[in-house]
Amino acid sequence: MSRRPAAGSDAKVRGWLIDLREQKGMTQGQVAAAAGISQPSYFAIEKGISFPKPETAKKLAAVLGFDLARFYEDEDEGES
């Protein structure tokens, strides 16, 4: 997991990722376990503190049922 600053994108990432997790009725720990990462790592991703490695992003997308490109779209929008 990289420790890139989240700039302006943290709120966007946090919002949609939290919404998807809650819609699935899952806790941070459940999502993390299903994706094979620690709960603190997932927390950091959800809060925009860290950005997931591509393989982790792919696992999170599969667990929560979203298009993997969503991580990168939000990241790009936050930088412009």
N, C-alpha and C positions, 0 to 999 in steps of 0.2 A: 504494500500500500504506500503510495507516495504521500508526502506531507506538503503538497502544494497549497498555497493560500487560496481560500475560496473566493476571494474578491467579492463581487456583488452577487455571485451565483448561489451562495449558501442558502438563502431563504427559499429560492426556487427549488433547489434540490431537496431541502428539508421538507417543504410543503408537499410536493407530489409524492415523494417516497414515503412519508408518514401516512398520507392519505391512502396509498395503495396497501401499505401494511395493515392499517386499521380496517380497510374494506375487507381484507382477507381474514380479519379477526385474529391476527398474529401478534405476538410480542416481539420485541427486538431480539430476545434470546432465541425464540423459535425461528425467526428468519435467519439469524446468524448460524444456528445449528444446521438448518436445511441447506445453507450455502457453503458450509464447511469453514466458517470463520468464527472468530471470537465475538462475543457480544460487545465488548468495548470497541472492537474494530468496526462493527456495524454501526454502533452509536456515532462514531467519528464520521462515518460516511453520511449517515442520515443528517447530522448537524452541519455538514459541509466543511468539517475540519480536515478530512482526508478525502482523497479521490481513489476509488478502487482500481486495482490492476485490471486489465482487460478480462482475464479469466474469472476474476471475482465479480466484475460487472455482469458478465454473461450468466453466472450462477444466480446472482440476485434477480436478474431479468426473468430467468426460468422460474424461480421460486415465487416471485410476485406477479408474473404474467404481464410483463411490459416489453416493449421493443428496446433492445440494447442501445440503440442510437439515442434514446432519450437522455442518457447520462451526458452524452457529448453535445447534444443540441442545447441543453441547459447551460453547459459549461461555456459554449461559444457565445450564447446570448448574454451571459453575465460579463464577458470580456469586452463586448462591443460598446 
